Amino acid sequence: MNSTVITIPNGDGIALNQKNNFHFSLPSIVSSLREKKCKHYMIKVIHSIKVGIALVLVSLLYLLNPLYKQVGENAMWAIMTVVVVFEFYAGATLSKGLNRGIGTILGGGLGCLAAMLADGVGGIGNPIVVGTSVFIFGAAATYYRLVPSIKRRYDYGFLIFILTFNLVVVSGLRTDNIMKLARQRLSTIGMGFSVCIFTSLLIFPMWASDELHYSVSSKFENLACCIEGCLEEYFKIVEEKENQPRANFNSCKSVLHSKSNDESMANFARWEPWHGKFGLFYPWEKYLQIGEVLRELAATIISLKGCLQSPRQPSPSQRQSIKEPCEMVGSSLAWTLRELGESINNMKSVVSSNPNTNVSTILCNVRAYSEGDPFAISLAYVLAELETVTPSRQGYDYHNISPYPNAFAYGHAACNQNLTSSDCTDCLRAAKTAMSGACDSRIGAWCVLYDCKIRYEQYPFDD
């Protein structure tokens, strides 16, 4: 079948055969960067103030005599806990705090048992039991600490376990009441951890989950801008041949080098409590998978640098001949990336309750049927049935044929499966209207919208 393309608009409903101009507003970019820098500075100031508040609160164990009489010199363990545990993000503070608490309890408990066992043996066997237990538990904890899955989330806990176990079991050689010492130190560590949790979660909390969510969604915008920048530089009219086009790949490089930061943020986010739009057992691994795909795309975009800076470049006339299709593809890709990034940032499906009825492609057969042709009756039946039956079919996919043998008409319609039945009906109605307007009295036509498609022919087909 001979077909002609009537129109190919982009995602915003603008025909892609129109001229696309990529331009950036320097003042708006500078203003945006200045705003982000100011916001980042304020966040650091808030975190510094929170650390100061936590240190003041825990120092009350020394400053107030009633409290100091209760804890004594063991108050230094509370101060040390605040200094070591308090982190920028609430999830990181919880992670280190819980790891420190669990490591201290397990290390102290096993250390006390080992110390009591050594004390029961007595004599020359006492240091032998202590040395053996230190070797066994230290080596075992270090081995498990090197396992990647454990090291990623519980490395600090194993480190504290090794430290606490050795301190307790070795101190048992020179201290008579080891249980009292362990209880006092554990209580002061708990006090320090409580102060950290209070200031971290209740005073302007910094959530790692929010940072990861924004970071992943903003990568789409970065890649879209990079693609548009490449196209703008490549097709820029350069009067001097020695001036090679230069595109800024910094945004792509930042995406490419973001793996370690994403993994850290996802690890901290798993420790955070239910807050805002992030509930318990939120699928943070999905963010890591999205980040991996975006890094692959960033690597592909960066590979274009070799083409842009190659000494062998086509002539200006050849560039102009491919400018329009390249800008069509670039515009569509940038629009798609921005839509995906916005949907993630707003936590909404890309397909909203209102179907996207922007036209993607319309193909028309060059042949037409005349007025009074029996094919017109068959075609009316096929299109009406496609519009009414397709939304009720599973998967929104339906093929049909007219029942009139004088002139058969074959049809097919499909909708995005994320749409509701009524949205599918609305989308197909819009597709039928667009196709009828562009392909009036044609014996075959195919209309593709972003959320549905419809086609009819004089012969059986499968698309």
Secondary structure by P-SEA (a helix, b strand, c coil): cbbbbcccccccccccccbbbbbbbaaaaaaaaaaaaaaaaaaaaaaaaaaaaaaaaaacccccaaaaaaccccaaaaaaaaaccccccaaaaaaaaaaaaaaaaaaaaaaaaaaaaaaaacccaaaaaaaaaaaaaaaaaaaaaaccccccccaaaaaaaaaaaaaaaaaccccccaaaaaaaaaaaaaaaaaaaaaaacccccccaaaaaaaaaaaaaaaaaaaaaaaaaaaacccccccccccccaaaaaaaaaaaaaaaaaaaaaaaccccccccccccaaaaaaaaaaaaaaaaaaaaacccccccccccaaaaaaaaaaaaaaaaaaaaaaaaaaaaaaaccccccccccccccbbbbbccccccccaaaaaaaaaaaaaaccccccccccbbbbbccccbbbbbcccccccccaaaaaaaaaaaaaaaaaaccccccbbbbccccccccccccccc
